[in-house]
Amino acid sequence: MTSELPIPSQVSSPSCKILITGANGQLGQALRATVPLGYRVIALDRHQLDITHRTAVESFIADLQPDWVINAAAYTAVDRAESEPDLAFAVNGDAPGYLAAALAKTGGRLLHISTDFVFDGQASTPYPPDAVPNPINVYGASKLEGEKAVQSHLGDQALIVRTAWVYDGINRNFVTTMLRLMAERDEVRVVADQIGTPTATHTLATTLWQGLAQDWRGIYHVTDAGVASWYDFAVAIQRHGRKLGLLDHSIPVIPITTAEFPTAAQRPAYSVLDKAKTWSELNEFLCHWEESFHDQLM
């Protein structure tokens, strides 16, 4: 059974049918909240459509005949992926290929979400879309496998969007974890030598809809503007959290190195994405991450 969003009353006959997978994830929720006029959206969670089941995907796509699929479903547990590689590759690698293969038969298009973690973090300037990927953990490798599978089946009919450090103010992510820890603890220690760009789900979702409307093809990078370390991000979370009444007091935020906070998965030290191509298509710059952060949590 599908979970279908209502069609805006201003639209008498939907011009474009969109299937969103991973509908209950933080990006899926943001996409559902920002649907432009003129789209008929069918939003499914993993219980309604398990995209790791090839036959289920083929049957559903054949019956629905969507114009676009936005694949917001993903295995995102970066550290757990090191001990669950088969599951990570099934969701992030094989499943996008199943979607792409099914859409190749029906003539539909696919917008697939990928990640900055396809890069190794050895660069010192932002990675452009045509930079050579070299993932250093299972999660990144599985997402790169998904990119390749999508491109192999759909070629230029596919749109792949890489993003980074995605958050909202509701689901489990770095922001909500920091707000909880800052309310519970006397101090927090946060890694200061990993650099990237925090990205609000609202920024990502609205830009994805614009990409569909403008018929983007190939690989694009979408994050908010600016750069930050996880430490910088945590400091901003506390500052804005106090302003917005989400925290009633401040605590010390202590910068530490990656070596002082060992994790199962190695992470890129620098994973800033070059958005010049995206900004050129949009004819505007995206907001700085701090401005987006404040707006996302208001």
C-alpha positions as CSV (number, residue, x, y, z in Angstrom):
1,M,0.0,0.0,0.0
2,T,1.4,3.4,-0.9
3,S,1.5,6.5,1.3
4,E,0.5,9.2,-1.0
5,L,0.7,12.9,-0.3
6,P,-2.3,15.0,-1.2
7,I,-2.1,16.9,-4.5
8,P,-2.3,20.7,-4.0
9,S,-5.8,21.9,-4.8
10,Q,-4.4,24.4,-7.3
11,V,-3.3,21.5,-9.6
12,S,-6.2,19.9,-11.5
13,S,-4.1,17.2,-13.2
14,P,-0.7,16.3,-11.9
15,S,2.0,16.8,-14.5
16,C,4.7,14.7,-12.9
17,K,4.5,11.6,-10.8
18,I,7.3,11.3,-8.2
19,L,8.1,8.3,-6.1
20,I,10.1,9.0,-2.9
21,T,11.9,6.1,-1.2
22,G,13.1,6.4,2.4
23,A,10.1,8.7,3.0
24,N,10.3,8.6,6.8
25,G,14.0,9.5,7.0
26,Q,15.1,13.1,7.7
27,L,15.6,13.9,4.0
28,G,12.4,12.1,3.0
29,Q,10.4,14.1,5.6
30,A,11.9,17.3,4.2
31,L,11.1,16.4,0.6
32,R,7.5,15.7,1.6
33,A,7.2,19.0,3.3
34,T,8.5,21.0,0.4
35,V,6.7,19.5,-2.6
36,P,6.2,22.1,-5.3
37,L,2.9,22.6,-7.0
38,G,2.4,20.4,-10.0
39,Y,3.8,17.1,-8.6
40,R,2.0,14.0,-7.5
41,V,4.1,12.4,-4.9
42,I,4.0,8.8,-3.7
43,A,6.2,8.5,-0.6
44,L,7.1,5.1,0.7
45,D,9.1,3.9,3.7
46,R,11.1,0.7,3.8
47,H,8.2,-1.3,5.1
48,Q,6.1,-0.3,2.1
49,L,8.8,-0.9,-0.4
50,D,12.1,-2.7,0.5
51,I,14.4,-1.5,-2.3
52,T,16.8,-4.3,-1.6
53,H,14.3,-6.7,-3.1
54,R,14.9,-6.6,-6.8
55,T,11.6,-8.2,-7.9
56,A,9.5,-6.0,-5.6
57,V,11.2,-2.9,-7.1
58,E,10.7,-4.1,-10.6
59,S,7.1,-4.9,-10.1
60,F,6.3,-1.6,-8.3
61,I,8.1,0.6,-10.8
62,A,6.4,-1.3,-13.7
63,D,2.9,-0.8,-12.1
64,L,3.4,2.8,-11.0
65,Q,5.3,4.1,-14.0
66,P,6.8,7.1,-12.1
67,D,8.3,10.0,-14.1
68,W,11.0,10.3,-11.4
69,V,12.2,8.3,-8.4
70,I,14.0,10.3,-5.6
71,N,16.0,7.7,-3.8
72,A,16.3,9.1,-0.2
73,A,16.7,5.6,1.3
74,A,20.1,4.8,2.6
75,Y,22.1,2.9,5.2
76,T,23.8,5.8,7.1
77,A,25.3,4.2,10.2
78,V,28.9,4.9,9.3
79,D,30.5,3.1,12.1
80,R,28.2,0.1,12.2
81,A,28.7,-0.4,8.4
82,E,32.2,-1.6,9.2
83,S,30.7,-4.7,10.9
84,E,27.7,-4.9,8.6
85,P,29.2,-4.5,5.1
86,D,26.8,-6.8,3.4
87,L,23.8,-4.8,4.6
88,A,25.4,-1.5,3.8
89,F,26.2,-2.6,0.2
90,A,22.7,-4.1,-0.2
91,V,21.0,-0.8,0.7
92,N,23.5,1.7,-0.7
93,G,25.0,-0.2,-3.6
94,D,22.7,-2.9,-5.0
95,A,19.3,-1.3,-4.3
96,P,20.0,1.9,-6.3
97,G,20.9,-0.3,-9.2
98,Y,17.6,-2.1,-8.9
99,L,15.8,1.2,-9.1
100,A,17.8,2.3,-12.0
101,A,17.4,-0.9,-14.0
102,A,13.6,-0.8,-13.4
103,L,13.4,2.8,-14.5
104,A,15.5,2.1,-17.6
105,K,12.7,-0.3,-18.7
106,T,9.9,2.2,-18.1
107,G,11.6,5.4,-19.3
108,G,11.6,7.0,-15.8
109,R,14.4,9.1,-14.3
110,L,16.3,8.7,-11.0
111,L,17.6,11.2,-8.6
112,H,20.0,9.4,-6.3
113,I,21.5,10.9,-3.1
114,S,25.1,10.2,-2.4
115,T,27.7,11.5,0.0
116,D,31.0,13.4,0.5
117,F,32.3,10.2,2.0
118,V,33.1,8.9,-1.5
119,F,36.3,11.0,-1.2
120,D,39.3,10.2,0.9
121,G,39.8,13.6,2.5
122,Q,43.3,14.2,1.3
123,A,42.4,17.3,-0.7
124,S,42.9,20.8,0.7
125,T,40.4,22.5,-1.7
126,P,36.7,21.6,-2.3
127,Y,36.0,18.5,-4.3
128,P,34.3,19.2,-7.7
129,P,31.8,16.7,-9.0
130,D,34.4,15.2,-11.4
131,A,37.0,14.6,-8.7
132,V,38.2,11.0,-8.5
133,P,36.4,9.2,-5.6
134,N,38.5,7.1,-3.2
135,P,36.4,6.1,-0.2
136,I,38.2,5.1,3.0
137,N,35.3,3.3,4.9
138,V,32.6,0.8,4.1
139,Y,29.9,3.4,4.1
140,G,31.6,5.6,1.5
141,A,32.5,2.5,-0.6
142,S,28.9,1.3,-0.6
143,K,27.6,4.7,-1.7
144,L,30.2,4.9,-4.5
145,E,29.0,1.4,-5.6
146,G,25.4,2.8,-5.8
147,E,26.6,5.7,-7.9
148,K,28.2,3.3,-10.4
149,A,25.2,1.1,-10.5
150,V,22.9,4.0,-11.2
151,Q,25.1,5.3,-14.0
152,S,25.6,1.9,-15.6
153,H,21.8,1.5,-16.1
154,L,20.6,5.0,-16.7
155,G,23.6,7.0,-18.0
156,D,22.7,10.6,-18.5
157,Q,19.1,9.9,-17.5
158,A,20.3,9.8,-13.9
159,L,20.9,12.6,-11.5
160,I,23.3,12.0,-8.7
161,V,23.5,14.5,-5.9
162,R,26.3,14.3,-3.3
163,T,25.7,16.1,0.0
164,A,27.3,16.2,3.5
165,W,26.6,16.5,7.2
166,V,22.9,16.5,6.8
167,Y,20.7,17.4,9.8
168,D,17.3,18.6,11.0
169,G,16.0,19.5,14.4
170,I,14.0,16.4,15.0
171,N,15.6,13.1,13.9
172,R,18.7,11.5,15.3
173,N,21.8,13.4,14.0
174,F,24.7,15.4,15.2
175,V,22.6,18.5,16.1
176,T,20.0,16.6,18.2
177,T,22.7,14.6,19.8
178,M,24.7,17.7,20.8
179,L,21.6,19.4,22.1
180,R,20.9,16.4,24.3
181,L,24.5,16.1,25.6
182,M,24.8,19.8,26.2
183,A,21.7,19.6,28.4
184,E,22.9,16.5,30.3
185,R,26.7,17.0,30.7
186,D,29.1,19.4,32.3
187,E,31.2,19.5,29.1
188,V,31.4,18.0,25.6
189,R,34.5,17.1,23.7
190,V,34.3,17.4,19.9
191,V,36.6,16.6,17.0
192,A,38.2,19.7,15.5
193,D,40.3,18.2,12.7
194,Q,37.6,16.9,10.4
195,I,36.4,19.7,8.0
196,G,33.2,19.7,6.0
197,T,29.9,21.6,5.6
198,P,26.8,21.2,7.7
199,T,23.7,21.0,5.5
200,A,20.1,21.6,6.6
201,T,17.5,19.2,5.2
202,H,15.4,22.2,4.0
203,T,18.3,23.5,1.9
204,L,18.9,20.0,0.4
205,A,15.2,19.2,-0.2
206,T,14.4,22.5,-1.9
207,T,17.5,22.4,-4.1
208,L,16.6,18.8,-5.1
209,W,13.2,20.0,-6.3
210,Q,14.9,22.8,-8.3
211,G,17.2,20.2,-9.9
212,L,14.2,18.2,-11.0
213,A,12.5,21.2,-12.4
214,Q,15.6,22.2,-14.3
215,D,16.3,18.7,-15.6
216,W,19.7,18.3,-14.1
217,R,21.7,15.4,-15.3
218,G,25.0,13.9,-14.1
219,I,26.6,14.6,-10.8
220,Y,26.0,17.7,-8.7
221,H,27.1,18.7,-5.2
222,V,24.6,20.3,-2.8
223,T,25.4,21.5,0.7
224,D,25.0,24.8,2.4
225,A,27.8,27.3,1.9
226,G,30.9,27.7,4.1
227,V,33.1,25.2,6.0
228,A,33.3,24.0,9.6
229,S,34.9,21.4,11.8
230,W,32.6,19.3,14.0
231,Y,33.9,21.4,16.9
232,D,32.9,24.7,15.0
233,F,29.5,23.1,14.4
234,A,29.1,22.1,18.1
235,V,30.0,25.7,19.2
236,A,27.4,27.1,16.9
237,I,24.8,24.6,18.0
238,Q,25.2,25.8,21.6
239,R,25.2,29.4,20.7
240,H,22.0,29.2,18.6
241,G,20.5,26.7,21.0
242,R,20.7,29.3,23.7
243,K,19.2,32.0,21.5
244,L,16.3,29.8,20.5
245,G,15.6,28.6,24.0
246,L,16.6,25.0,23.3
247,L,19.3,25.1,26.0
248,D,19.0,27.0,29.3
249,H,22.8,27.1,30.1
250,S,26.2,26.9,28.4
251,I,28.9,24.3,29.0
252,P,32.5,24.1,27.8
253,V,33.0,22.7,24.3
254,I,36.5,21.2,24.2
255,P,38.2,20.6,20.8
256,I,40.0,17.3,20.4
257,T,41.7,15.4,17.6
258,T,40.5,12.5,15.7
259,A,43.1,10.3,17.4
260,E,41.6,11.2,20.7
261,F,38.1,10.0,19.6
262,P,38.7,6.6,17.8
263,T,35.8,5.2,15.8
264,A,35.2,2.0,13.9
265,A,35.2,3.8,10.6
266,Q,37.9,6.1,9.4
267,R,36.6,9.5,8.3
268,P,37.9,11.9,5.7
269,A,39.8,14.8,7.3
270,Y,38.5,17.2,4.6
271,S,35.3,16.6,2.6
272,V,34.1,20.0,1.5
273,L,32.2,19.8,-1.8
274,D,32.6,22.3,-4.6
275,K,29.1,23.7,-5.4
276,A,30.2,26.0,-8.3
277,K,28.3,23.9,-10.9
278,T,25.2,23.9,-8.7
279,W,25.3,27.6,-8.0
280,S,25.7,28.3,-11.7
281,E,22.5,26.3,-12.5
282,L,20.6,27.9,-9.7
283,N,21.9,31.4,-10.6
284,E,22.4,32.0,-6.8
285,F,24.5,31.0,-3.9
286,L,23.1,28.8,-1.2
287,C,23.0,30.2,2.4
288,H,25.9,29.9,4.8
289,W,25.5,26.9,7.0
290,E,25.0,29.0,10.2
291,E,22.2,31.0,8.7
292,S,20.5,27.8,7.5
293,F,21.0,26.2,10.9
294,H,19.2,29.0,12.7
295,D,16.4,28.9,10.2
296,Q,16.1,25.1,10.3
297,L,15.7,25.0,14.1
298,M,13.3,28.0,14.4
